[in-house]
Amino acid sequence: MSSQNNNADAYEMAQLALAQMKAAVYMVLASNRSNGLRNVDIGRSLRIYHGHARHEGHISRSLLAMMENDGVIEQDDQTKTWKLI
């Protein structure tokens, strides 16, 4: 198999993983529409406990930014909680 095919397979795998993580975050936020959730609350709901010091459990800000750019979620500047739009 060529390197180009391996890269295409890796790209497809990464896109699927991102889509699944976005769907999981969406489901967590949909189940708590009233107050929104902090990044760490989302991560802990998904049982993600890895991260650097004082950030264990946080969902990647990059993933949340992608969802924000997609117009699916927004962050409250005051409370730093995330909600579905």
N, CA and C of each residue as an Amber inpcrd file, in Angstrom:
protein
   255
   0.8450000  -1.1760000   0.0000000   0.0000000   0.0000000   0.0000000
   0.8910000   1.2410000   0.0000000   0.5100000   2.2200000  -0.7330000
   1.3200000   3.4330000  -0.8430000   1.1430000   4.3270000   0.3760000
   2.1000000   5.2130000   0.5450000   2.0450000   6.1880000   1.6380000
   0.8160000   7.0810000   1.4970000   0.4700000   7.3950000   0.2520000
  -0.6960000   8.2460000   0.0070000  -1.9730000   7.5590000   0.4840000
  -2.0970000   6.2610000   0.2500000  -3.2730000   5.5230000   0.7220000
  -3.3120000   5.4670000   2.2360000  -2.1330000   5.2780000   2.8770000
  -2.0760000   5.2650000   4.3360000  -2.5180000   6.5990000   4.9060000
  -2.0840000   7.6950000   4.2720000  -2.4790000   9.0240000   4.7290000
  -3.9790000   9.2300000   4.5620000  -4.5320000   8.7520000   3.4680000
  -5.9730000   8.8850000   3.2440000  -6.7400000   8.0790000   4.2820000
  -6.2660000   6.8780000   4.5760000  -6.9240000   6.0500000   5.5980000
  -6.8370000   6.7090000   6.9720000  -5.6830000   7.2620000   7.2890000
  -5.5030000   7.9400000   8.5720000  -6.4030000   9.1660000   8.6680000
  -6.5100000   9.9100000   7.5730000  -7.3660000  11.0910000   7.5450000
  -8.8260000  10.6940000   7.7830000  -9.2790000   9.6610000   7.0970000
 -10.6580000   9.2040000   7.2690000 -10.9100000   8.7490000   8.7000000
  -9.9450000   8.0550000   9.2900000 -10.0820000   7.5930000  10.6650000
 -10.1710000   8.7780000  11.6280000  -9.3270000   9.7830000  11.4060000
  -9.3390000  10.9710000  12.2590000 -10.6590000  11.7220000  12.1320000
 -11.1850000  11.8430000  10.9260000 -12.4520000  12.5380000  10.7160000
 -13.5930000  11.8060000  11.4080000 -13.5860000  10.4790000  11.3550000
 -14.6090000   9.6880000  12.0330000 -14.5150000   9.8680000  13.5490000
 -13.2950000   9.8520000  14.0690000 -13.0970000  10.0400000  15.5060000
 -13.5910000  11.4100000  15.9590000 -13.2860000  12.4520000  15.1870000
 -13.7610000  13.7980000  15.5210000 -15.2850000  13.8650000  15.4880000
 -15.8760000  13.2570000  14.4850000 -17.3400000  13.2610000  14.3830000
 -17.9640000  12.5520000  15.5730000 -17.3590000  11.4600000  16.0000000
 -17.9000000  10.7290000  17.1470000 -17.7390000  11.5240000  18.4390000
 -16.6110000  12.2140000  18.6040000 -16.4210000  13.0450000  19.7940000
 -17.3930000  14.2170000  19.7950000 -17.5890000  14.8410000  18.6400000
 -18.5600000  15.9410000  18.5530000 -19.9540000  15.4430000  18.9240000
 -20.3140000  14.2750000  18.4390000 -21.6390000  13.7110000  18.7480000
 -21.7650000  13.4290000  20.2360000 -20.7060000  12.9370000  20.8600000
 -20.7480000  12.6550000  22.2960000 -20.9020000  13.9450000  23.0970000
 -20.1520000  14.9840000  22.7250000 -20.2670000  16.2820000  23.4100000
 -21.6780000  16.8360000  23.2240000 -22.1960000  16.7370000  22.0220000
 -23.5550000  17.2120000  21.7410000 -24.5630000  16.5020000  22.6400000
 -24.4400000  15.1910000  22.7620000 -25.3710000  14.4200000  23.5930000
 -25.3030000  14.8470000  25.0570000 -24.0990000  15.0750000  25.5580000
 -23.9400000  15.5120000  26.9520000 -24.5850000  16.8800000  27.1470000
 -24.3400000  17.8000000  26.2310000 -24.9380000  19.1370000  26.3510000
 -26.4510000  19.0970000  26.1730000 -26.9400000  18.2350000  25.3090000
 -28.3860000  18.1160000  25.0930000 -29.0860000  17.5980000  26.3460000
 -28.3890000  16.7950000  27.1270000 -29.0000000  16.2560000  28.3430000
 -28.9820000  17.2550000  29.4900000 -28.2950000  18.3810000  29.3130000
 -28.2200000  19.4130000  30.3510000 -28.3850000  20.7820000  29.7060000
 -29.5260000  21.0410000  29.1340000 -29.7700000  22.2900000  28.4020000
 -29.9200000  23.5070000  29.3050000 -30.3420000  23.3310000  30.5340000
 -30.7110000  24.4740000  31.3660000 -29.5410000  25.3790000  31.7320000
 -28.4960000  24.8470000  32.3140000 -27.4230000  25.6960000  32.8300000
 -26.1630000  25.6840000  31.9900000 -26.0440000  24.7760000  31.0690000
 -24.8010000  24.6190000  30.3300000 -23.7880000  23.8900000  31.1930000
 -22.6750000  23.5440000  30.6000000 -21.6370000  22.8050000  31.3210000
 -20.2720000  23.4110000  31.0520000 -19.4370000  23.3670000  32.0710000
 -18.0510000  23.7800000  31.8890000 -17.3140000  22.6870000  31.1200000
 -16.2160000  23.0680000  30.5300000 -15.3840000  22.1350000  29.7790000
 -15.0920000  20.8890000  30.6030000 -14.6560000  21.0650000  31.8430000
 -14.2950000  19.9310000  32.6880000 -15.5110000  19.0540000  32.9840000
 -16.6910000  19.6430000  33.1170000 -17.9010000  18.8570000  33.3700000
 -18.2470000  17.9840000  32.1710000 -18.0260000  18.5180000  30.9820000
 -18.2560000  17.7300000  29.7620000 -17.3080000  16.5440000  29.7420000
 -16.0310000  16.8030000  29.9820000 -15.0320000  15.7440000  29.9810000
 -15.3090000  14.6820000  31.0260000 -15.6700000  15.0980000  32.2080000
 -15.9510000  14.1270000  33.2700000 -17.2020000  13.3190000  32.9560000
 -18.1880000  13.9410000  32.3230000 -19.3840000  13.2000000  31.9100000
 -19.0380000  12.0880000  30.9260000 -18.0050000  12.3300000  30.1320000
 -17.5590000  11.3420000  29.1450000 -16.4650000  10.4350000  29.7060000
 -16.1570000  10.6000000  30.9840000 -15.1370000   9.8050000  31.6730000
 -13.7400000  10.0010000  31.0840000 -13.4380000  11.2470000  30.7180000
 -12.1110000  11.5960000  30.2200000 -11.3630000  12.2160000  31.3920000
 -10.3360000  11.5440000  31.8430000  -9.6220000  12.0000000  33.0310000
  -8.1770000  12.3780000  32.7810000  -7.7380000  12.3260000  31.5460000
  -6.3500000  12.6670000  31.2490000  -6.2240000  14.1560000  30.9770000
  -5.0450000  14.6580000  31.1500000  -4.7720000  16.0590000  30.8750000
  -3.5880000  16.5210000  31.6940000  -3.1540000  17.7350000  31.4520000
  -2.0400000  18.2550000  32.2290000  -2.5380000  18.8310000  33.5470000
  -1.6370000  19.1800000  34.4130000  -1.9580000  19.6130000  35.7740000
  -3.1140000  20.5980000  35.8210000  -4.0600000  20.3280000  36.6750000
  -5.2620000  21.1270000  36.9190000  -6.2170000  21.1760000  35.7340000
  -5.9730000  20.3890000  34.7040000  -6.8650000  20.3500000  33.5600000
  -7.3210000  18.9280000  33.2510000  -7.2100000  18.0400000  34.2240000
  -7.6660000  16.6750000  34.0190000  -9.1620000  16.6900000  33.7740000
  -9.5750000  15.9790000  32.7590000 -10.9920000  15.8870000  32.4510000
 -11.4690000  16.8640000  31.4020000 -10.6460000  17.8110000  31.0270000
 -11.0820000  18.8160000  30.0570000 -11.1630000  18.2400000  28.6480000
 -12.2250000  18.5960000  27.9560000 -12.3470000  18.3030000  26.5320000
 -11.4330000  19.2710000  25.7870000 -10.8600000  18.8300000  24.7200000
  -9.9790000  19.6800000  23.9320000 -10.6980000  20.9630000  23.5160000
 -10.0680000  22.0900000  23.7790000 -10.6240000  23.3870000  23.3790000
 -10.7550000  23.4480000  21.8570000  -9.8650000  22.7470000  21.1650000
  -9.9360000  22.7190000  19.7010000 -11.2420000  22.0810000  19.2340000
 -11.6470000  21.0090000  19.8860000 -12.8930000  20.3400000  19.5170000
 -14.0840000  21.2600000  19.7850000 -14.0910000  21.9100000  20.9390000
 -15.1800000  22.8340000  21.2550000 -15.2000000  24.0090000  20.2820000
 -14.0290000  24.4890000  19.8890000 -13.9520000  25.5910000  18.9240000
 -14.5010000  25.1660000  17.5640000 -14.2390000  23.9190000  17.1650000
 -14.8000000  23.4200000  15.9110000 -16.3220000  23.4140000  15.9630000
 -16.8680000  22.9510000  17.0780000 -18.3200000  22.9080000  17.2220000
 -18.9010000  24.3160000  17.2820000 -18.1710000  25.2360000  17.9110000
 -18.5960000  26.6320000  17.9700000 -18.6020000  27.2320000  16.5610000
 -17.5520000  26.9570000  15.7950000 -17.4720000  27.4500000  14.4140000
 -18.5550000  26.8390000  13.5310000 -18.9790000  25.6230000  13.8620000
 -20.0650000  24.9640000  13.1280000 -21.4270000  25.5610000  13.4760000
 -21.4600000  26.4330000  14.5070000 -22.7240000  27.0340000  14.9240000
 -23.5980000  26.1060000  15.7340000 -22.9720000  25.1510000  16.4350000
 -23.7180000  24.1590000  17.2100000 -23.7540000  24.5080000  18.6870000
 -22.6490000  25.0460000  19.1950000 -22.5620000  25.4000000  20.6100000
 -22.0090000  26.8090000  20.7530000 -22.1730000  27.3430000  21.9620000
 -21.5820000  28.6430000  22.2820000 -21.1790000  28.6450000  23.7450000
 -20.1840000  29.4710000  24.0600000 -19.7270000  29.5820000  25.4320000
 -20.1810000  30.9050000  26.0220000 -20.7190000  30.8450000  27.2250000
 -21.0940000  32.0410000  27.9590000 -19.8170000  32.6660000  28.5140000
 -19.5380000  33.9090000  28.1520000 -18.3010000  34.5690000  28.5750000
 -18.2090000  34.7490000  30.0840000 -19.3380000  34.9100000  30.7360000
 -19.3530000  35.1240000  32.1870000 -19.1050000  33.8340000  32.9620000
 -19.8630000  32.8010000  32.6400000 -19.8020000  31.5500000  33.4090000
 -18.8330000  30.5340000  32.8380000 -18.4010000  30.7500000  31.5920000
 -17.5180000  29.8260000  30.8750000 -18.1770000  28.4730000  30.6350000
 -19.4990000  28.4450000  30.6610000 -20.2230000  27.2040000  30.3720000
 -20.5790000  27.1410000  28.9000000 -20.6960000  25.9080000  28.4040000
 -21.0290000  25.6570000  27.0120000 -22.4820000  25.2060000  26.9180000
 -23.1820000  25.6890000  25.8990000 -24.5850000  25.3390000  25.6570000
 -24.8020000  25.1010000  24.1880000 -25.8150000  24.3110000  23.8900000
 -26.2520000  24.1670000  22.5070000 -26.9090000  25.4540000  22.0640000
 -26.7900000  25.7780000  20.8020000 -27.4380000  26.9870000  20.2650000
 -28.8260000  26.6230000  19.8000000
